[in-house]
Amino acid sequence: MFKIKNITLLILILSLAGCSSFQAQQSEGEYRYVPTTDKLKKLSTEEFRARLRIATLTCENDMLQVAVPSRSVDPDGWEQGRRDRRKYFVNCLELKGFKREFFSGKALKDQKAKENRRMTNEEYIKKPRFL
């Protein structure tokens, strides 16, 4: 009797472990906001970050005006209100010239390597390293 319980438990544990290994792994990377207009694309990195921060704060404040009912009173309405707020935020940033894109881990690594690489002589002439 004792061996049958152990064998059954072992089979159950192995089946659960096997099923969990087949689940889809989350891809590495992150979402970032990139400029959509030529005016924003021409800005320096610092200026771009400042504009993105200002737009984000403005959209967050505007997003809070979307009505969300109480979770305890109307759970479905609460969830819909949260979805509406997220949708409003994304649309608000898009109207301000920023688009949300997913960058894979490899793309982020390549971008970091590109930023850290040594400049050629031609690049020094076009863009001085020290100002």
Buried (B, 14 or more C-beta within 10 A) or exposed (E): EEEEEEEEEEEEEEEEEEEEEEEEEEEEEEEEBBBBEEEBEEBEEEEBEEBBEEBBEEBEEEBEEBEBBEEEEEEEBBEEBEEBBEEBBBEBBBEBBBEEEEBEEEEBEEEEEEEEEEEEEEEEEEEEEEE
